[in-house]
Amino acid sequence: MNRAPFRPAPPQQASVDPSWRAARLAEARSVIAAAAHHSDHLVRIACEVVIRHGASATERKDARALCLVVDARRPLRHAQLDAQRRDLCPVDGKGDRA
């Protein structure tokens, strides 16, 4: 007898209270509106929420664009942090601290 391997049932989406979902979307919108005052990580999470659950195509498109901007800034931030670390802890050519 040729049987198919056991496959678990796909996970069921938990029922979510619509007011809770609306509150999270409103919170994500407020984070995006004040993006300059929040960390890039938090802005990126807010963008993901709006991309998935935004009310209009324009809102989702704008959230995607902001997400790209935040991602594009990431390499520059790492380079700046590395430069700051070198300034705080300089090393001469022999591997000894100056």
C-alpha positions in Angstrom: 0.0 0.0 0.0 1.5 3.3 -1.1 0.6 6.0 1.4 1.5 9.7 1.2 3.7 10.9 4.1 1.9 12.6 7.0 1.4 16.3 6.4 0.2 18.4 9.3 -2.8 20.6 8.6 -1.9 24.2 7.7 -1.9 26.5 10.7 -5.2 28.2 11.2 -5.1 32.0 11.5 -6.2 33.0 14.9 -9.3 35.2 14.9 -8.2 38.7 15.7 -10.4 41.4 17.2 -10.9 44.0 14.4 -10.6 46.8 16.9 -7.1 45.4 18.0 -6.0 45.3 14.4 -7.2 48.8 13.8 -5.4 50.0 16.9 -2.1 48.4 15.7 -2.5 50.0 12.3 -3.2 53.4 13.8 -0.1 53.0 16.0 2.0 52.1 12.9 0.7 55.1 11.1 1.7 57.4 14.0 5.2 55.9 14.1 5.6 56.5 10.3 4.2 60.1 10.7 7.0 60.8 13.3 9.7 58.7 11.7 12.4 61.2 12.5 11.7 60.6 16.2 11.8 56.8 16.1 14.5 54.2 15.5 14.9 52.8 12.1 14.0 49.4 13.4 10.7 50.6 14.8 10.0 52.5 11.6 10.7 49.4 9.5 8.3 47.3 11.6 5.6 50.0 11.2 6.1 50.0 7.5 5.7 46.3 7.4 2.4 46.6 9.2 1.1 49.3 6.9 2.3 47.3 3.8 0.3 44.3 4.9 -2.8 46.0 6.4 -2.9 49.5 4.9 -6.3 50.8 3.8 -5.3 52.0 0.3 -2.9 51.1 -2.4 -1.3 54.5 -2.1 -0.7 54.1 1.6 0.9 50.7 1.1 3.0 52.1 -1.8 4.2 55.0 0.4 5.1 52.6 3.2 7.1 50.4 0.8 9.0 53.5 -0.3 9.8 54.5 3.2 10.9 51.0 4.0 13.4 51.2 1.1 14.7 54.5 2.3 15.3 53.1 5.8 17.0 50.0 4.3 19.2 52.2 2.1 20.4 54.1 5.2 21.6 51.0 7.0 25.0 50.6 5.3 25.8 54.3 5.9 24.9 53.9 9.6 27.2 50.9 10.0 30.1 52.7 8.3 29.6 55.7 10.6 29.5 53.5 13.7 32.7 51.8 12.6 34.4 55.2 12.1 33.2 56.3 15.5 34.7 53.1 17.1 38.0 53.7 15.4 38.1 57.3 16.7 37.3 56.1 20.2 39.8 53.3 20.2 42.6 54.0 17.6 45.1 51.3 16.8 48.5 51.9 15.3 50.0 49.8 12.5 51.5 47.2 14.9 48.2 46.3 16.5 48.9 48.2 19.7 46.6 50.8 21.0 47.9 54.3 20.5 
